């Protein structure tokens, strides 16, 4: 199937989104590369919803899903079948799907469920709320508005998405709606292992990861005014510390621990010499604008992009100078 032409996407409400989903069969649920708790949680929750309707589905990701999320993925059936329809969750741009098979890269996306203000409207239909803290919150509202029952499985999945995309409710996107959604989930299922999940998502690290964090912070680069901080992760360090790519998730938050920093950046070298860049913003920074400058996107306070092969010192210098320029204009 061919891709949707730019501008052909139609924004829809929750009732129509449910109607579209119920009309599908043999669904591939596509989530973005470098999967985080929100895309995994939303994808797995949607899988359980579809299964409850008797619709076969599978969550597909170009990259390995981090082991910290095994509690919500263990019961998910990633069975092999030929898809008849494709849905995306938490994917603002088709390019963020990563290195999936060509069939998925070029598939006609029947529905996108998202919360990114940078969504490029690439799907046939878009059910979204750019003001929501997480795609999991968007899916939860769809369930609430259409009488779709919450189960223990979907509760854990949706909690995971909201908790991780708000940084365990530390980020500015943790608004009243996000707290309300979690309150309703926890009120209905008060005895689920929320504390254990929080520890797995936000506290536990391997010894190798802790050593890497120390190395990164020791060599952190700062802009002249100290408002932009960047840490560079050479691919060789991954092998040195015995780390997988999934174990480096969350390193983008490290530079933000420095007092006075408004923009934190991590630049990760990939095996082919290219770079994946993640950015975090403080009170006065819009990092989505910076990411879009480099062909990426995301949220105002959390965004990312990819950069081609180049000398690490040149890439890091360009990132710091560009971020500093944007920050100066924003403040």
Buried (B, 14 or more C-beta within 10 A) or exposed (E): EEBBEEEEBEEBEBEBBBEBBEEBEEBBBBBBBBBBBBBBBBBBBBBBBBBEEEBBBBBBBBBEBBEBBEBBBEBBEEEEEEBEBBBBBBBBBBBBBBEBEEEBBEBEBBBBBBBBBBBBBBBBBBBBBBEBBBBBBBBBBBBEEEEBEBBEBBBBBBBBBBBBBBBBBEBBBBBEBBBEBBEBBBEEBEEBEBEEBBEBBBEEEEEBBEBBBEBBBEEBBBBEEEBBBBBBBEBEBBEEBEBBBBBBBBBBBBBBEBEEBBBBBBBBBEEEEBBBBBBBBBEEBBBBBBBBEBEBBBBBBBBBBBBEEEEBEEBBEBBBEBBBEBBEEBE
